[in-house]
C-alpha cells in the first residue's frame, strides 16, 4: 500500500483519502477523517438523513477490520420506547 503524504501512523491514511474520494463521487458527503483510537481511521459521511462513521484499521499483516455504524444510536430509554412502539 502506498504511504500517505501526511500521516505515517497509524497505517491506512492513504485508504482513508481513497475512501473519501469514492464516497464523494458516489453521492455521499464525507467529512475530514480522523485518527481512531490510535490504531486506525474514521471517515464520517452523510447522504440525505443517513449519517454514519466508517472505521477501519490494520489488524495483522494484510488483514483489515472495517466497521460501518450510524453516527448516533438511541440510548437505553430510546431503545426501550422504540421496542414498545411508544415513540
Phi and psi in degrees as a GROMACS rama.xvg file:
@    title "Ramachandran Plot"
@    xaxis  label "Phi"
@    yaxis  label "Psi"
@TYPE xy
-63.7153  149.216  UNK-2
-75.3325  150.747  UNK-3
-82.9887  145.995  UNK-4
-75.8173  -14.4638  UNK-5
-114.691  -40.7795  UNK-6
-119.132  132.71  UNK-7
-108.212  -9.57715  UNK-8
-144.538  137.919  UNK-9
-73.6694  171.671  UNK-10
-62.9664  149.07  UNK-11
108.38  -0.596644  UNK-12
-60.3135  -35.8717  UNK-13
-60.3569  -41.3061  UNK-14
-64.0782  -38.1127  UNK-15
-61.214  -41.493  UNK-16
-64.8736  -41.9049  UNK-17
-64.351  -41.9258  UNK-18
-61.7473  -43.9137  UNK-19
-58.1009  -45.6683  UNK-20
-61.9605  -42.752  UNK-21
-66.896  -41.5266  UNK-22
-61.0614  -46.9894  UNK-23
-62.3498  -38.7436  UNK-24
-75.772  -16.6982  UNK-25
-95.4768  12.5399  UNK-26
91.3589  1.84871  UNK-27
-90.9144  158.141  UNK-28
-107.898  115.052  UNK-29
-97.5717  154.488  UNK-30
-116.667  165.819  UNK-31
-52.7911  132.148  UNK-32
-75.501  157.08  UNK-33
-138.942  153.711  UNK-34
-62.9931  129.073  UNK-35
-108.311  108.478  UNK-36
53.0333  27.6664  UNK-37
57.8881  22.578  UNK-38
-133.805  -4.88418  UNK-39
-166.191  -157.8  UNK-40
-134.389  149.776  UNK-41
-121.342  127.667  UNK-42
-115.957  103.817  UNK-43
-74.4164  144.028  UNK-44
-150.048  165.032  UNK-45
-150.442  143.243  UNK-46
-143.615  117.468  UNK-47
54.8446  -122.817  UNK-48
-92.7138  -1.60724  UNK-49
-86.9587  121.954  UNK-50
-125.443  131.079  UNK-51
-146.757  166.395  UNK-52
-115.96  131.554  UNK-53
-106.733  117.787  UNK-54
-116.61  137.346  UNK-55
-148.985  152.653  UNK-56
-154.661  157.127  UNK-57
-82.9259  128.554  UNK-58
-97.9236  -43.1449  UNK-59
-168.29  124.958  UNK-60
59.0682  -118.675  UNK-61
-98.8353  14.5992  UNK-62
-93.6554  136.562  UNK-63
-127.372  148.849  UNK-64
-109.82  134.36  UNK-65
-133.68  139.187  UNK-66
-133.5  132.468  UNK-67
-119.516  120.274  UNK-68
-141.776  150.738  UNK-69
-60.1143  147.555  UNK-70
-73.1724  -14.6689  UNK-71
-149.12  145.026  UNK-72
-130.073  152.42  UNK-73
-63.9932  146.82  UNK-74
-74.162  -170.864  UNK-75
-62.2064  -42.3211  UNK-76
-65.2513  -46.2364  UNK-77
-62.2986  -37.8809  UNK-78
-65.6714  -41.803  UNK-79
-65.86  -43.5073  UNK-80
-65.7874  -40.3475  UNK-81
-65.5795  -39.982  UNK-82
-65.891  -32.1502  UNK-83
-86.9229  1.50165  UNK-84
56.4547  37.3029  UNK-85
-87.2336  -30.7042  UNK-86
